[in-house]
Amino acid sequence: MLSSLEIDRKRVTKYNKLFRTYVENKQLYKPSEKIGGRNEIVEIDESKIAKRKYNKGHKVEGAWVIGGIQKSRLKNKIKNENKKLFLLPVEERNIENINEIIKKYVKKGTTIYADCWKGYNDLKNIGYKHKTVNHKKHFKDPETNVHTNTIEGTWNGLKQSMPPRNRNKKKYNITT
C-alpha cells in the first residue's frame, strides 16, 4: 500500500498502463459520464506536461492538462475502489476553460477540492461547493483536511509513464 496516497500497488500499475495507452494513442482521458455528485469529492488540478533540460534553462513549450479525480466521502467504503477521473488538454489555462471543463465533466453540487489558484475562484458561482488548500503553507490543510494529493499523485504517475524527451505538444498532438 502506498501510504501517502492510500492506493495499492496494483492500482498504481493499472493507472500507469492506462496513462501510457492514452498518451501513446495521442489522447488523454474523457469519461463517458460526469463524475462527482452531491455526496462526492472531486480533486481538480492542472499540470504542464513539458521537459526542461536538467530542470534548468529556458522553458520548453509544453501542454497544459486539466484533471479531476473523484474520491468517496463514505468512511466504510473501500478506499479508491471506484475512482473516476478525467484528463483534458487545454490550449490556455484560464478561468473560462476551467469552468467549461468542470461544467462538462463534473456534476453540479459536487464538492471540489483545489489549490488556491485564482482560476478556481468562480466554482461556487457555477454550482459547486469549493474548498481549498494553500500549498505555500501545507499539502493538507490541518483544520479542514482538504488536500489534492490524489490528483497530484495522478500527475506524477502520468509524467513518469512518459519519456522525458517526448513531453511536448507536438509529440502527443495535444490540442483541445
Backbone as ProteinMPNN parsed JSONL, in Angstrom:
{"seq_chain_A": "MLSSLEIDRKRVTKYNKLFRTYVENKQLYKPSEKIGGRNEIVEIDESKIAKRKYNKGHKVEGAWVIGGIQKSRLKNKIKNENKKLFLLPVEERNIENINEIIKKYVKKGTTIYADCWKGYNDLKNIGYKHKTVNHKKHFKDPETNVHTNTIEGTWNGLKQSMPPRNRNKKKYNITT", "coords_chain_A": {"N_chain_A": [[0.851, -1.175, 0.0], [0.683, 2.144, -0.931], [1.281, 4.482, 1.22], [1.083, 7.344, 1.422], [-0.712, 8.125, -0.554], [-2.697, 6.316, -0.215], [-3.197, 4.192, -1.979], [-3.154, 1.046, -3.488], [-0.458, -0.978, -4.828], [-1.15, -2.454, -7.142], [-3.228, -0.958, -8.222], [-1.888, 1.418, -8.861], [-0.164, 0.45, -10.841], [-2.09, -0.306, -12.717], [-3.233, 2.238, -13.36], [-0.945, 3.48, -14.43], [-0.553, 1.905, -16.741], [-2.915, 2.55, -18.106], [-2.506, 5.335, -18.506], [-0.196, 5.302, -20.13], [-1.237, 4.036, -22.394], [-3.201, 5.899, -23.251], [-1.6, 8.151, -23.729], [0.229, 7.181, -25.638], [-1.514, 6.784, -27.73], [-1.962, 9.316, -28.436], [-3.878, 10.817, -27.032], [-5.849, 11.973, -24.258], [-7.745, 11.235, -21.252], [-11.239, 11.135, -21.388], [-14.168, 10.95, -19.625], [-17.102, 8.827, -19.981], [-19.339, 9.625, -18.71], [-20.485, 12.183, -16.408], [-18.532, 12.933, -13.493], [-18.485, 12.768, -9.869], [-20.915, 14.247, -7.608], [-23.658, 14.84, -5.301], [-22.815, 13.906, -2.694], [-20.12, 13.594, -3.027], [-16.562, 14.026, -3.521], [-14.415, 15.784, -5.627], [-11.197, 16.098, -6.685], [-9.495, 18.708, -8.224], [-7.071, 19.793, -10.537], [-4.369, 21.348, -12.333], [-1.782, 20.747, -14.699], [1.411, 21.106, -16.217], [2.611, 19.505, -18.998], [5.706, 19.023, -19.787], [9.2, 19.306, -20.653], [12.26, 20.176, -19.182], [15.584, 20.726, -19.807], [17.76, 19.18, -17.677], [16.302, 20.334, -15.657], [16.745, 23.058, -15.795], [17.499, 26.247, -17.31], [16.035, 27.579, -20.383], [12.466, 27.634, -20.733], [10.626, 24.927, -22.014], [8.278, 24.548, -24.584], [5.2, 23.271, -23.642], [2.335, 21.272, -22.777], [-0.712, 22.208, -21.293], [-2.667, 20.47, -18.986], [-5.793, 19.679, -17.674], [-7.135, 18.139, -14.86], [-9.269, 15.871, -13.062], [-10.259, 13.968, -10.237], [-12.315, 11.631, -8.687], [-13.239, 11.148, -5.309], [-14.394, 9.093, -2.667], [-16.613, 9.975, -0.037], [-17.519, 8.285, 1.85], [-16.897, 6.571, 4.793], [-16.821, 3.803, 5.345], [-16.515, 2.588, 2.931], [-14.411, 0.821, 0.674], [-11.315, 2.256, 0.206], [-10.511, 4.11, -2.692], [-11.702, 2.329, -4.414], [-13.516, 2.709, -6.568], [-12.48, 4.74, -8.366], [-12.931, 7.583, -10.378], [-12.017, 9.509, -13.17], [-10.867, 12.385, -15.083], [-8.868, 13.667, -17.71], [-7.793, 16.332, -19.455], [-6.515, 18.096, -22.217], [-5.677, 21.579, -22.556], [-5.575, 24.563, -24.478], [-5.084, 27.002, -23.318], [-4.562, 27.947, -19.993], [-6.959, 29.075, -18.163], [-9.633, 30.854, -16.43], [-12.06, 30.64, -17.836], [-11.756, 28.338, -19.492], [-11.311, 26.416, -17.501], [-13.774, 26.499, -16.068], [-15.562, 25.721, -18.106], [-14.734, 23.078, -18.68], [-15.069, 21.854, -16.159], [-17.859, 22.149, -15.796], [-18.7, 20.512, -17.864], [-17.737, 17.941, -17.205], [-18.097, 17.418, -14.465], [-20.52, 16.768, -12.03], [-23.113, 19.017, -10.97], [-23.257, 20.454, -7.692], [-21.287, 18.938, -6.561], [-18.557, 18.609, -4.26], [-15.663, 20.353, -4.634], [-12.235, 20.006, -4.366], [-9.427, 22.01, -4.467], [-6.36, 23.767, -5.304], [-5.188, 27.046, -4.314], [-5.247, 28.584, -6.632], [-6.247, 31.278, -8.678], [-7.898, 30.683, -10.835], [-9.849, 28.947, -10.01], [-11.656, 30.352, -8.542], [-14.32, 30.937, -9.218], [-15.977, 28.769, -8.861], [-17.993, 28.337, -6.885], [-19.967, 30.036, -7.786], [-20.919, 28.781, -10.044], [-22.257, 26.521, -9.331], [-21.008, 24.628, -7.599], [-19.577, 23.22, -4.585], [-16.809, 24.566, -2.983], [-13.626, 23.954, -1.817], [-10.443, 24.746, -0.474], [-6.843, 24.245, -0.484], [-3.91, 25.672, 0.678], [-1.017, 25.536, -0.888], [1.355, 26.816, -0.4], [1.6, 26.88, 2.271], [0.973, 24.286, 3.313], [0.522, 20.766, 2.456], [-1.745, 19.397, 3.107], [-4.56, 20.75, 4.485], [-4.518, 21.542, 7.842], [-6.733, 22.126, 9.421], [-9.143, 21.725, 7.945], [-8.69, 19.383, 6.602], [-8.532, 19.276, 3.85], [-7.113, 18.362, 0.77], [-5.093, 17.911, -2.199], [-3.786, 15.651, -2.899], [-4.32, 13.234, -4.218], [-4.9, 13.79, -6.951], [-2.509, 15.066, -7.523], [-0.732, 12.932, -7.237], [-1.631, 11.455, -9.373], [-0.794, 13.033, -11.531], [1.943, 12.676, -11.208], [2.205, 9.915, -11.737], [1.368, 9.886, -14.415], [3.31, 11.514, -15.695], [5.646, 10.098, -15.12], [5.241, 7.885, -16.662], [5.731, 8.737, -19.176], [8.247, 9.218, -21.579], [10.85, 11.494, -20.798], [12.017, 13.112, -22.858], [10.02, 13.337, -24.681], [7.953, 14.929, -23.827], [5.954, 17.017, -24.898], [3.84, 19.296, -26.817], [3.792, 18.724, -29.56], [4.652, 16.027, -29.889], [2.6, 14.541, -28.635], [0.397, 15.536, -29.854], [-1.283, 17.383, -28.587], [-4.022, 19.139, -28.349], [-6.989, 21.146, -27.974]], "CA_chain_A": [[0.0, 0.0, 0.0], [1.416, 3.404, -0.965], [0.576, 5.127, 2.32], [0.802, 8.767, 1.244], [-1.887, 8.269, -1.416], [-3.64, 5.269, 0.151], [-3.503, 3.439, -3.189], [-2.317, -0.148, -3.52], [0.465, -1.05, -5.956], [-1.843, -2.955, -8.334], [-3.988, 0.154, -8.785], [-0.909, 2.319, -9.472], [0.248, -0.204, -12.081], [-3.227, -0.211, -13.644], [-3.3, 3.625, -13.833], [0.199, 3.736, -15.306], [-0.846, 1.287, -18.038], [-3.934, 3.387, -18.742], [-1.891, 6.586, -18.95], [0.667, 5.019, -21.273], [-2.095, 3.759, -23.549], [-3.786, 7.146, -23.738], [-0.558, 9.03, -24.242], [0.744, 6.596, -26.869], [-2.524, 6.983, -28.766], [-2.065, 10.764, -28.602], [-5.106, 11.341, -26.454], [-5.976, 11.853, -22.819], [-8.947, 10.529, -20.878], [-12.516, 11.811, -21.221], [-15.119, 9.943, -19.159], [-18.35, 8.728, -20.741], [-20.365, 10.303, -17.929], [-19.946, 13.139, -15.442], [-18.1, 12.368, -12.22], [-18.912, 13.541, -8.708], [-22.295, 14.171, -7.169], [-23.971, 15.57, -4.076], [-22.02, 13.461, -1.55], [-18.809, 13.197, -3.531], [-15.474, 14.999, -3.607], [-13.571, 15.677, -6.811], [-10.0, 16.944, -6.642], [-9.209, 19.298, -9.527], [-5.766, 20.444, -10.61], [-3.824, 21.482, -13.676], [-0.355, 20.464, -14.725], [2.022, 21.307, -17.528], [3.402, 18.368, -19.462], [6.833, 19.615, -20.506], [10.517, 18.878, -20.211], [13.323, 21.168, -19.162], [16.855, 20.016, -19.753], [18.367, 19.212, -16.351], [15.454, 21.224, -14.854], [17.347, 24.391, -15.833], [17.493, 26.891, -18.617], [14.801, 28.111, -20.952], [11.298, 26.766, -20.635], [10.26, 24.244, -23.24], [6.833, 24.58, -24.791], [4.542, 22.043, -23.21], [0.878, 21.281, -22.872], [-1.456, 22.26, -20.048], [-3.695, 19.447, -18.854], [-6.668, 19.841, -16.519], [-7.576, 16.821, -14.43], [-10.11, 15.726, -11.889], [-10.393, 12.59, -9.783], [-13.371, 11.519, -7.691], [-12.952, 10.412, -4.082], [-15.621, 8.823, -1.918], [-16.676, 10.5, 1.334], [-18.016, 7.243, 2.743], [-15.808, 6.027, 5.602], [-16.794, 2.347, 5.318], [-16.25, 2.106, 1.582], [-13.0, 0.534, 0.426], [-10.712, 3.444, -0.398], [-10.044, 4.09, -4.079], [-12.282, 1.198, -5.126], [-14.162, 3.103, -7.818], [-12.002, 6.051, -8.782], [-13.3, 8.056, -11.708], [-11.196, 10.667, -13.432], [-10.754, 12.916, -16.432], [-7.636, 14.384, -18.012], [-8.083, 17.016, -20.715], [-5.58, 19.159, -22.597], [-6.24, 22.897, -22.861], [-4.631, 25.465, -25.132], [-4.765, 28.075, -22.389], [-5.018, 27.702, -18.624], [-7.645, 30.278, -17.687], [-10.875, 30.587, -15.704], [-13.113, 30.233, -18.773], [-11.522, 26.938, -19.859], [-11.524, 25.602, -16.296], [-15.215, 26.415, -15.81], [-16.193, 24.949, -19.187], [-14.388, 21.668, -18.481], [-15.715, 21.368, -14.932], [-19.299, 22.021, -16.055], [-18.919, 19.408, -18.799], [-17.333, 16.643, -16.685], [-18.361, 17.249, -13.035], [-21.922, 17.023, -11.698], [-23.414, 20.155, -10.097], [-23.412, 20.085, -6.291], [-20.093, 18.22, -6.118], [-17.557, 19.366, -3.505], [-14.402, 20.346, -5.373], [-11.01, 20.379, -3.664], [-8.441, 22.555, -5.396], [-5.409, 24.663, -4.667], [-5.67, 28.434, -4.222], [-5.072, 29.305, -7.885], [-7.411, 32.139, -8.924], [-8.747, 30.096, -11.864], [-10.92, 28.18, -9.383], [-12.446, 31.242, -7.683], [-15.705, 31.079, -9.656], [-16.673, 27.49, -8.76], [-19.22, 28.465, -6.084], [-20.96, 30.752, -8.594], [-21.441, 27.95, -11.143], [-22.995, 25.365, -8.817], [-20.189, 23.649, -6.897], [-19.007, 23.564, -3.294], [-15.385, 24.718, -3.28], [-12.732, 24.007, -0.661], [-9.08, 24.923, -0.969], [-5.651, 24.024, 0.317], [-2.86, 26.601, 0.292], [0.213, 24.757, -0.975], [2.503, 27.57, 0.128], [1.649, 26.617, 3.708], [0.953, 22.858, 3.602], [-0.075, 19.915, 1.425], [-3.069, 19.043, 3.613], [-4.979, 21.771, 5.431], [-4.652, 20.881, 9.141], [-8.042, 22.391, 10.019], [-10.248, 21.184, 7.151], [-8.228, 18.132, 5.992], [-8.612, 19.377, 2.393], [-5.842, 18.168, 0.073], [-5.187, 17.495, -3.597], [-2.722, 14.66, -3.045], [-4.686, 12.167, -5.144], [-4.682, 14.261, -8.325], [-1.063, 15.312, -7.665], [-0.134, 11.62, -7.481], [-2.009, 11.073, -10.731], [0.144, 13.734, -12.432], [3.24, 12.025, -11.074], [2.128, 8.656, -12.478], [1.291, 10.202, -15.844], [4.597, 12.023, -16.177], [6.657, 9.043, -15.064], [4.999, 6.905, -17.72], [6.097, 9.372, -20.449], [9.674, 9.508, -21.693], [11.055, 12.934, -20.628], [12.326, 13.861, -24.078], [8.831, 13.42, -25.518], [6.89, 15.657, -23.138], [5.663, 18.276, -25.58], [2.583, 19.315, -27.572], [3.942, 18.136, -30.89], [4.748, 14.575, -29.784], [1.332, 13.946, -28.258], [-0.658, 16.179, -30.6], [-2.196, 17.846, -27.558], [-4.807, 20.34, -28.629], [-8.354, 20.985, -27.469]], "C_chain_A": [[0.895, 1.237, 0.0], [0.726, 4.344, 0.019], [0.248, 6.592, 2.089], [-0.432, 9.005, 0.389], [-2.985, 7.273, -1.083], [-4.114, 4.497, -1.08], [-2.583, 2.217, -3.222], [-1.517, -0.202, -4.824], [-0.219, -1.53, -7.242], [-2.612, -1.82, -9.008], [-3.043, 1.144, -9.469], [-0.455, 1.746, -10.811], [-0.848, -0.09, -13.133], [-3.327, 1.201, -14.217], [-2.138, 3.946, -14.769], [-0.007, 3.123, -16.683], [-1.875, 2.106, -18.808], [-3.317, 4.65, -19.319], [-1.01, 6.362, -20.172], [-0.151, 4.782, -22.538], [-2.664, 5.045, -24.114], [-2.742, 8.041, -24.374], [-0.002, 8.485, -25.558], [-0.232, 6.767, -28.022], [-2.813, 8.464, -28.993], [-3.407, 11.326, -28.135], [-5.049, 11.199, -24.944], [-7.366, 11.315, -22.525], [-10.141, 11.442, -20.676], [-13.525, 10.759, -20.775], [-16.393, 9.948, -19.99], [-19.5, 9.406, -20.003], [-19.707, 11.245, -16.935], [-19.567, 12.417, -14.152], [-18.605, 13.262, -11.094], [-20.363, 13.319, -8.378], [-22.438, 14.838, -5.821], [-23.102, 15.168, -2.881], [-20.615, 13.036, -1.95], [-17.834, 14.369, -3.54], [-14.722, 14.723, -4.898], [-12.403, 16.633, -6.624], [-9.715, 17.409, -8.062], [-7.832, 19.944, -9.468], [-5.359, 20.539, -12.077], [-2.324, 21.243, -13.602], [0.157, 20.703, -16.138], [2.892, 20.105, -17.847], [4.506, 18.95, -20.336], [8.129, 19.08, -19.928], [11.458, 20.066, -20.223], [14.631, 20.409, -18.986], [17.525, 20.246, -18.4], [17.593, 20.126, -15.393], [16.017, 22.638, -14.768], [17.101, 25.004, -17.196], [16.128, 27.347, -19.074], [13.661, 27.101, -20.824], [10.989, 26.189, -22.009], [8.745, 24.297, -23.367], [6.249, 23.229, -24.419], [3.05, 22.179, -23.365], [0.276, 21.335, -21.476], [-2.536, 21.191, -20.086], [-4.471, 19.718, -17.57], [-7.155, 18.451, -16.145], [-8.45, 16.882, -13.203], [-10.228, 14.261, -11.535], [-11.379, 12.56, -8.629], [-12.905, 10.685, -6.509], [-14.264, 10.187, -3.354], [-15.51, 9.433, -0.522], [-17.052, 9.42, 2.328], [-16.861, 6.567, 3.462], [-15.696, 4.508, 5.458], [-16.481, 1.768, 3.944], [-14.749, 1.842, 1.421], [-12.407, 1.715, -0.318], [-10.257, 3.154, -1.814], [-10.617, 2.935, -4.898], [-12.813, 1.597, -6.502], [-13.74, 4.506, -8.245], [-12.469, 6.365, -10.194], [-12.487, 9.313, -11.945], [-11.365, 11.161, -14.854], [-9.446, 13.669, -16.531], [-7.834, 15.009, -19.385], [-7.046, 18.094, -21.01], [-6.329, 20.459, -22.861], [-5.171, 23.744, -23.518], [-4.157, 26.542, -24.159], [-5.357, 27.765, -21.023], [-5.629, 28.994, -18.095], [-8.988, 29.893, -17.075], [-11.99, 30.113, -16.622], [-12.966, 28.763, -19.157], [-11.769, 26.006, -18.679], [-13.012, 25.399, -16.062], [-15.927, 25.562, -16.852], [-15.955, 23.45, -18.994], [-15.089, 21.107, -17.251], [-17.213, 21.194, -15.145], [-19.605, 20.82, -16.948], [-18.676, 18.042, -18.164], [-17.603, 16.401, -15.2], [-19.81, 17.642, -12.749], [-22.053, 18.229, -10.772], [-23.619, 19.64, -8.674], [-22.237, 19.33, -5.714], [-19.222, 19.156, -5.283], [-16.236, 19.225, -4.248], [-13.28, 20.825, -4.462], [-10.022, 20.868, -4.715], [-7.424, 23.371, -4.612], [-5.959, 26.086, -4.739], [-5.469, 29.239, -5.501], [-6.36, 30.046, -8.221], [-8.359, 31.596, -9.997], [-9.913, 29.291, -11.302], [-11.879, 29.056, -8.573], [-13.932, 31.303, -8.016], [-16.548, 29.818, -9.425], [-17.969, 27.567, -7.961], [-20.329, 29.123, -6.896], [-21.552, 29.892, -9.705], [-22.007, 26.617, -10.648], [-22.207, 24.306, -8.076], [-19.829, 24.152, -5.508], [-17.502, 23.57, -3.514], [-14.596, 24.84, -1.986], [-11.296, 24.02, -1.178], [-8.031, 24.49, 0.048], [-4.59, 24.971, -0.219], [-1.523, 25.856, 0.304], [1.453, 25.518, -0.534], [2.679, 27.308, 1.616], [1.742, 25.126, 4.032], [0.301, 22.09, 2.455], [-1.492, 19.492, 1.808], [-3.433, 20.073, 4.671], [-5.237, 21.116, 6.791], [-6.018, 21.09, 9.799], [-9.175, 21.696, 9.276], [-9.948, 19.812, 6.553], [-8.365, 18.121, 4.466], [-7.211, 19.184, 1.819], [-6.112, 17.795, -1.376], [-4.128, 16.431, -3.901], [-3.045, 13.576, -4.072], [-4.451, 12.593, -6.587], [-3.197, 14.567, -8.554], [-0.326, 14.002, -7.925], [-0.447, 11.095, -8.877], [-1.09, 11.74, -11.741], [1.503, 13.047, -12.397], [3.265, 10.716, -11.866], [2.115, 8.881, -13.977], [2.656, 10.605, -16.388], [5.685, 10.957, -16.133], [6.468, 7.999, -16.147], [5.367, 7.452, -19.098], [7.605, 9.576, -20.507], [9.908, 11.021, -21.624], [11.292, 13.688, -21.931], [11.101, 14.049, -24.978], [7.685, 14.188, -24.865], [6.666, 17.017, -23.795], [4.372, 18.15, -26.382], [2.695, 18.545, -28.879], [3.926, 16.606, -30.833], [3.39, 13.937, -29.533], [0.14, 14.633, -28.916], [-1.726, 16.726, -29.652], [-2.78, 19.189, -27.97], [-6.22, 20.09, -28.129], [-9.318, 20.679, -28.576]], "O_chain_A": [[1.776, 1.358, 0.851], [-0.301, 4.938, -0.308], [-0.806, 7.043, 2.537], [-1.133, 9.997, 0.59], [-4.091, 7.374, -1.613], [-5.299, 4.188, -1.205], [-1.376, 2.337, -3.009], [-1.868, 0.456, -5.804], [0.112, -1.048, -8.325], [-2.641, -1.736, -10.236], [-3.361, 1.657, -10.542], [-0.37, 2.471, -11.802], [-0.571, 0.189, -14.299], [-3.488, 1.362, -15.427], [-2.327, 4.611, -15.788], [0.326, 3.747, -17.691], [-1.729, 2.331, -20.01], [-3.566, 5.002, -20.472], [-1.063, 7.129, -21.134], [0.198, 5.264, -23.615], [-2.617, 5.266, -25.324], [-2.973, 8.622, -25.434], [0.216, 9.251, -26.497], [0.185, 6.882, -29.175], [-3.785, 8.822, -29.658], [-3.987, 12.201, -28.777], [-4.282, 10.392, -24.417], [-8.1, 10.971, -23.452], [-10.082, 12.399, -19.904], [-13.721, 9.767, -21.477], [-16.727, 10.949, -20.625], [-20.522, 9.726, -20.609], [-18.515, 11.125, -16.65], [-20.192, 11.428, -13.769], [-19.089, 14.368, -11.332], [-20.972, 12.339, -8.806], [-21.466, 15.344, -5.261], [-22.691, 16.043, -2.118], [-19.996, 12.209, -1.28], [-18.228, 15.534, -3.563], [-14.427, 13.573, -5.224], [-12.597, 17.832, -6.429], [-9.695, 16.605, -8.994], [-7.471, 20.567, -8.469], [-5.942, 19.887, -12.943], [-1.684, 21.501, -12.582], [-0.565, 20.525, -17.119], [3.783, 19.735, -17.082], [4.268, 19.324, -21.484], [8.15, 18.48, -18.854], [11.455, 20.865, -21.158], [14.753, 19.552, -18.111], [17.819, 21.383, -18.031], [18.162, 20.634, -14.427], [15.794, 23.338, -13.78], [16.569, 24.367, -18.105], [15.195, 27.486, -18.284], [13.874, 25.889, -20.809], [11.081, 26.875, -23.027], [8.02, 24.117, -22.388], [6.747, 22.182, -24.833], [2.564, 23.105, -24.015], [0.698, 20.602, -20.581], [-3.23, 21.027, -21.089], [-3.884, 19.957, -16.514], [-7.544, 17.671, -17.014], [-8.38, 17.821, -12.41], [-10.29, 13.405, -12.417], [-11.29, 13.367, -7.703], [-12.261, 9.649, -6.679], [-15.16, 11.028, -3.428], [-14.444, 9.408, 0.094], [-16.916, 9.621, 3.535], [-15.948, 6.046, 2.822], [-14.586, 3.976, 5.451], [-16.212, 0.573, 3.821], [-13.923, 2.567, 1.975], [-12.93, 2.131, -1.351], [-9.694, 2.098, -2.101], [-10.082, 2.597, -5.954], [-12.581, 0.896, -7.486], [-14.593, 5.366, -8.46], [-12.408, 5.52, -11.087], [-12.285, 10.103, -11.023], [-11.919, 10.474, -15.713], [-8.972, 14.241, -15.549], [-8.022, 14.296, -20.371], [-6.737, 18.914, -20.145], [-7.468, 20.448, -23.329], [-3.996, 23.658, -23.162], [-2.993, 26.942, -24.17], [-6.518, 27.368, -20.915], [-4.92, 29.89, -17.638], [-9.427, 28.749, -17.188], [-12.791, 29.267, -16.226], [-13.948, 28.021, -19.149], [-12.36, 24.938, -18.834], [-13.468, 24.27, -15.878], [-16.801, 24.765, -16.511], [-16.881, 22.65, -19.131], [-15.641, 20.008, -17.296], [-17.781, 20.19, -14.716], [-20.65, 20.186, -16.804], [-19.335, 17.071, -18.537], [-17.367, 15.296, -14.711], [-20.271, 18.704, -13.167], [-21.214, 18.443, -9.897], [-24.099, 18.524, -8.476], [-22.184, 19.099, -4.506], [-19.153, 20.354, -5.558], [-15.749, 18.115, -4.465], [-13.357, 21.899, -3.866], [-9.812, 20.209, -5.733], [-7.598, 23.634, -3.422], [-7.088, 26.291, -5.185], [-5.517, 30.468, -5.458], [-7.449, 29.495, -8.064], [-9.515, 32.015, -10.057], [-10.861, 28.983, -12.026], [-12.824, 28.539, -7.976], [-14.73, 31.691, -7.163], [-17.73, 29.81, -9.768], [-18.951, 26.922, -8.328], [-21.504, 28.803, -6.714], [-22.593, 30.245, -10.257], [-22.214, 25.695, -11.436], [-22.687, 23.181, -7.931], [-19.779, 25.359, -5.272], [-16.971, 22.671, -4.165], [-14.861, 25.716, -1.163], [-10.977, 23.388, -2.185], [-8.288, 24.386, 1.247], [-4.391, 25.065, -1.43], [-0.967, 25.58, 1.367], [2.502, 24.911, -0.318], [3.768, 27.487, 2.162], [2.499, 24.734, 4.92], [-0.375, 22.666, 1.602], [-2.334, 19.257, 0.941], [-2.7, 20.252, 5.644], [-6.085, 20.229, 6.891], [-6.413, 20.297, 10.654], [-10.073, 21.136, 9.904], [-10.854, 19.146, 6.052], [-8.317, 17.053, 3.855], [-6.243, 19.764, 2.311], [-7.226, 17.41, -1.732], [-3.641, 16.331, -5.027], [-2.142, 13.055, -4.727], [-3.864, 11.842, -7.366], [-2.683, 14.353, -9.652], [0.599, 13.959, -8.736], [0.356, 10.388, -9.486], [-0.65, 11.103, -12.698], [2.137, 12.86, -13.435], [4.228, 10.438, -12.58], [2.771, 8.156, -14.726], [3.1, 10.097, -17.417], [6.55, 10.915, -17.008], [7.415, 7.304, -16.517], [5.322, 6.717, -20.085], [8.183, 10.073, -19.54], [9.228, 11.769, -22.327], [10.805, 14.808, -22.085], [11.142, 14.832, -25.927], [6.548, 14.094, -25.326], [7.136, 18.041, -23.298], [3.87, 17.048, -26.603], [1.787, 17.8, -29.251], [3.258, 15.964, -31.643], [3.057, 12.918, -30.138], [-1.007, 14.344, -28.572], [-2.922, 16.555, -29.886], [-2.111, 20.223, -27.938], [-6.602, 18.945, -27.888], [-10.512, 20.513, -28.326]]}, "name": "protein", "num_of_chains": 1, "seq": "MLSSLEIDRKRVTKYNKLFRTYVENKQLYKPSEKIGGRNEIVEIDESKIAKRKYNKGHKVEGAWVIGGIQKSRLKNKIKNENKKLFLLPVEERNIENINEIIKKYVKKGTTIYADCWKGYNDLKNIGYKHKTVNHKKHFKDPETNVHTNTIEGTWNGLKQSMPPRNRNKKKYNITT"}
